[in-house]
Amino acid sequence: MDTMRDRFIAITSQLLAEEPRLAVVLADISADGFAPARRAHPDRVINVGIREQLLIGAGAGMALTGMRPIVHTFASFLVERPFEQVKLDFGHQGVGGILVSAGGSYDWPAGGFTHMAPGDVALLDTLEGWTVHVPGHPDEAEALLREAVDGDDRVYVRLSLQANRQARPVGRSAGSTGSTGSTGATGFSVVREGRGGTVVAVGPMLDNVLAATEGLDVNVLYATTVRPFDGAGLRRAAGAGPGADVVIVEPYLAGTSTAAANEALMELPHRVLGLGVGRAELRRYGQMEEHLRAHGLDARGLRERITGFLRD
């Protein structure tokens, strides 16, 4: 299976030939992959070098002229380092664009903490009007990217090397919320039904969540679009009984979506547990799988924490 980043490069290169207003702005990352597209469209594939603030400013400037920019680099350099430009150049000026990150929270641990970005979604959550997609498979990344290109809004697509074995329907092609395996354009899909609590698995966390909850009487919801947050879908899944126990498993900073879940369930007695990447920096960089285990995001760690919470 190709990676999400591989698929992004291939599909975006194809879309450049089909969409005359589409442009790609790079900061060295993935420049080799886009070399053929840059030769074919030298005025619409721009590499600004290792200048992340300029990366965002150039993309927003293109948006002001009516173009649809795709701005791409590692998550830490796309959201954290040039955050002021994201806030002002896109948000304050009221223009749209697509930010596509690579690297996830710790996809390349050897790069050190400078290349890790567990706080990217939480940081974007402080801004108005951003749609945030967290695909769990290259096919899902492609579908969500194609839909983003068609729009004019502000979209963040978070890509990772971690992926689920199976792609699921996402976006407009997925139908309507309410039945197993279906979802709305921004809704959570019902993967497994139960009565003993609800576990929301975000993007590439689904396979580990399914393994962790095997044999448990719980709902499992799948989320690839986390902003806007599908509060109505969560209420439907969790609100059948007198109270609700909800666990949200995210591949970035633990607790990023707990406030949104609490707001969605405010009229119902409930408890929410947010699982994800911890705040402590792991200085022995290791491998991605070791970071998953260290943060309790492997199947065994999730099983212990989910069952412990539901028993309380």
N, C-alpha and C positions, 0 to 999 in steps of 0.2 A: 504494500500500500504506500502511495506517495504521502508526503507530509502535507499538513495544511499550508505551510509556506510554499512548498513546491506547487501546489494546486493554485494558490493565489497568484504566483508569478505567471503560470501558464494561462489561466483564465483572464487575468488582467491584460496580458499581452494580446490575447484574442479580442478582448473588448475594445482595446485601443483602435483596432482596425474597423470596428463596427460603430463606435460612438464618437463622432467628431469633436464633441465638447469635453471628452474625458482626457485627463492629464494625470501623470504620475510624477510625484516629487520624492526624491530619495536623498539619503544622507550617507552614501557609500554602502550601507547594508543592502544586500540583494542586488547590487549594481551589476554584477556579472550575469545574474539570471535575466536581467532586463536588457542586456546588451543588444540582442537582436531587435527588440522593440524600440530601443533608442536609435538604432540605425534606420529603422523604418519610419519613425516618428520623432525626429530630433527636436522638434519644437514642442513636443508634448510629453517627453520623458526627460526630466531634468534632474541631474545629480548635483546638489549644492555642496557636497563634501561633508566633513564632520562639523556641521554648523546647525545644530538642532533648532535654535531659535529662528534662524533663517529658513529652515525647512518648513516650519509652521507658517511663518510670515509669507513665504512665497506661495504656499498652497492657498492661504486665505486671499492673497492678492489675485490669484487666478480665479477664485470663486467670485470676487468682486466684478470680474469682467464677464461673468456668465458661464465660466467653465465649471466642470465637476471634477475637483481634484481628489486624487487618492494620495495620501501622505503616509509614508511607510518607513519604519525603522524598528529597532528593539523597543519594547514597551517602556523601559526605564528612560530611554532617550526621546520617546514620542510623547509621553504624558508628564513624567516627573520633571525632567530637566527644563523643557520649554513651557511649563504650565502657565506662566503669565501670558505667553503668546497665544496658547490655546484659549485662555479666558478672554483675552481682549481681541485678538485678530479674527477669531471665528465668532465667539459669543457676543462681545460688545458690538461688533460690526454687523451682527445678524446675518452672517453668511453660512452656507452649508458646505460640507466636505466629508470625506471618509478617511478616518485615521485607521490604518491597519498595522497592528503591532506583530512582532514575533518575539519569541523567547519566554512567554508566559511569566510565571513567578520565579522559576529556577531551572529553565530548560538547559542552560549552559552554565552549570555551577563553576566550572573552571575559569570562567570570566570574572568571578568574584561578585561581590555585592553590588558593584556598579552596574552589572548586567542582570540584576534581579529586580522584579517590580511587583511584589505582592500587594502594594497599595494603590495600583493604578485605577482600578474601578472605584474604590472609595474616594480617591481624589477627584475623578470626573463627576462623582455623585454630588460634589459641592456646586456644580454648574447646572444651569438650566438648559433643558431642551436636547440632551444627548440621548440617543438610542444606543444601547450597549448590547452587542452580540458576543456570545461566548460559545462558539461551535465546539462539538465534541468529536467531529470526524471531518476529513477533507471534503466529502460530498456536502455536508452541512455548511461548511465554510464557503463553498462555491455558491450554493443557493442563496445564502444570506448576502454575499457580496454582489451577486447579480441584482438582487432586489435593491440594495443600497445604491447602486449605480443609477438605477431608474429614478431615484428621488432627488430632492433638493435640500434635505435636512442634514443635521449633524449626526454622524454615525461613527461609533468606535467598534471595530471588529478585532477581537482578541484571539490571536492564533497561538497554538502550542504544539510541541512535539508529542505531548501526551494525547492519546486519542482512544475512543471506544472502538471495539471491534466492528460494530455495526452502525451504519448511518440510520437516522430516523427522519421522518418528514418534518421539515421546519418551514417557517415563513408562510407565505400565502398558499403554497401548494399543499399545506397540511390539513386544511379543512377547519372545522369549528371545535371549540373546547367542549369537553363533556363526556367523551367516550374513550375507552382504552386505546392508546396509540394515536390520538388526534389532538390537535392544538389549533389555536388561532394564529394570526400573523405574529402576535407578540405573546401568545399564551403558553402556559405550561401544559405539557402532555401527560396523560395518565398512563404510566407504564405498568403499574401493578396496583391492585386494589386490596384494601384491608380496613380493619376497624380499630387498630390499636395505636394509631398515630400516623403522622404524615412526614415523609422524608423527601425533601426537594434536592435533587442532584443537578448541579449546574455543569453543563458542557462535559469536558473529559472526565468528570468524576462519576459518571453514570455506571460504568462497569464495576467499579469498586463498591459503589453503593448497592448495586444489585447483589453482588457477592456477599456484602456485609449483612444484608437484610434477608438473605435466603432463609425461608422457613418462618419468618416473623409475620405477624398479622398486621401489616402496615401498608398504607398507601405509599407509592413511590411516584413522584412527579419529576418530569424532566424539563429543564429550562435551558434554552440556548439564547433567549433574549431576556436579559435581567432588568433592563431599563427600557421602556417602562415596566414596572413590576406588575405581574399578573395577580393583583390582590383578589379579584373576583374568582379566579381559578383556584387560588389557595383556600378561599372561604368555602367554596363548593366541596373541595376535597376534605377539608379539616372540620367543617362545621356541622357534621351529621349528628354528633353527640352533644352532651351538655357542656363539654369543654374540649379543648384542642391541645394536643402536644405536637409541636412542629420542630423538625430538625432541618436546617439548611446547610448543605455541604457544598462549599464553593472552592475553586482552585486558586483563590487569592486570599486576601486578608480575612481572617475569621471574623464573623459578625458584620460584614459589609452590608448584608441585606436584612439584618434583624429588625432594624427600625421600620423598614417597609413592611415586613411581615407583621410586626406589632400593630402598625396602623391599619393593615388590612383586617386584623382580627380584633380590633378594639371593642367591638360590641359583643364579644364572646370571651368567656373565661379561657385563658390560654397560657401556655408556656412555650418559649422559643429558645432553641439551642443553636447557636451559630458555630459551625465547624469550618475550618479552613487553615490558612497559613498563619502560624503564630507570629507575634511581634518580635520575639527574640531572634537576633541574627545568628545563624549557624555558620561559624567561621571555618569549620572543616568542610570544604565545599563538596567533596564527594561526587556522587552521581544523582541524577534526578530521582531515581527510585529510592535512594537513601533519604532524600529530603521528604518524599512522600511518607515514608515510615516514621521519620523523626517528627513530623507534624501530625501523625496519627491519621493520615489520609489514605493509607493502604486498607485493604479489606479487613484485616484483623483489627487494626486500630479503630476503624469506624464501627465495627461490630461491638467492641467493648464500650465505646462512648455512647452509641445509640441505645444499646440495651440498658446501660446504666442509667441513662436519662429517662427512658420510658418506664423503668421499674420504680423510680423515685415517687 
